[in-house]
Amino acid sequence: MLWDMGVWETEEAAKTFLEQEMSNVNGIWIEGLTVNDAIPGAAEDESDEMVICSLCGIVYNEADVNTDDYDEDVCIYCEPEYRKSIASL
């Protein structure tokens, strides 16, 4: 397990360490652990969709542009001024 985690470069070096340095340690020896990772890329959002801010004209990542609350696509940098202009109407 120590070799699998990248602590030692070779399996033999890990075994030598266990035999010499940890020979007096009490505990339970177990087999190698496996991780059940059914969908390796599920947590990553790989969409590269970009959105243009209708006020400044700069292309931003979709997460940085508010497309839901307003009639126009407004980036996070233009949003405070846009709110002020709507409130003054």
C-alpha positions in Angstrom: 0.0 0.0 0.0 2.9 2.4 0.8 4.4 1.7 -2.6 1.0 2.3 -4.4 0.7 5.7 -2.7 4.0 6.8 -4.2 6.0 7.1 -1.0 8.7 4.8 -2.4 9.9 4.4 -5.9 9.9 0.6 -5.9 7.9 -2.1 -4.2 11.1 -3.6 -2.9 12.1 -0.4 -1.1 8.7 -0.3 0.5 9.0 -3.9 1.7 12.5 -3.2 3.1 11.2 -0.2 5.0 8.4 -2.3 6.5 10.7 -5.1 7.5 13.4 -3.0 9.0 11.8 0.1 10.4 8.3 -1.1 11.2 9.1 -4.6 12.5 8.2 -3.7 16.1 4.8 -2.1 15.2 1.8 -4.0 16.3 -1.3 -3.9 14.2 -3.4 -5.7 11.6 -1.9 -6.3 8.1 -4.4 -6.0 5.4 -4.4 -6.5 1.6 -4.3 -3.6 -0.8 -7.2 -1.2 -0.8 -9.1 -0.4 -4.0 -11.3 2.6 -4.6 -14.6 2.1 -6.3 -14.6 5.1 -8.7 -17.4 4.2 -11.1 -17.4 7.5 -13.1 -13.9 9.1 -13.0 -14.8 12.4 -14.7 -18.3 12.8 -13.3 -17.5 15.7 -11.0 -15.7 17.7 -13.7 -17.6 20.1 -15.9 -15.9 19.8 -19.3 -18.2 22.2 -21.1 -16.2 25.1 -22.6 -19.2 27.2 -23.4 -18.5 30.9 -23.4 -21.0 33.8 -23.2 -20.6 37.3 -24.4 -21.6 40.1 -21.9 -24.1 42.3 -23.7 -22.9 45.4 -22.0 -19.1 45.2 -22.2 -18.8 42.8 -25.1 -16.2 40.6 -23.4 -16.4 36.8 -23.7 -16.6 35.1 -20.3 -17.0 31.6 -18.9 -20.7 30.7 -18.6 -20.5 30.7 -14.8 -19.4 34.4 -14.8 -22.4 35.7 -16.7 -25.9 36.1 -15.3 -28.3 34.9 -18.0 -31.2 34.1 -15.8 -32.2 37.3 -13.8 -32.1 39.9 -16.6 -33.3 40.3 -20.2 -29.7 40.7 -21.2 -26.5 38.6 -20.5 -24.6 40.6 -17.9 -21.2 39.6 -16.5 -20.4 39.8 -12.8 -18.3 42.9 -13.4 -21.1 44.9 -15.1 -23.9 43.6 -12.9 -23.6 46.3 -10.1 -23.9 49.2 -12.6 -26.7 47.4 -14.5 -28.7 47.0 -11.3 -28.3 50.7 -10.5 -29.5 51.6 -14.0 -32.5 49.4 -13.6 -33.3 50.8 -10.2 -33.2 54.4 -11.5 -35.8 53.7 -14.2 
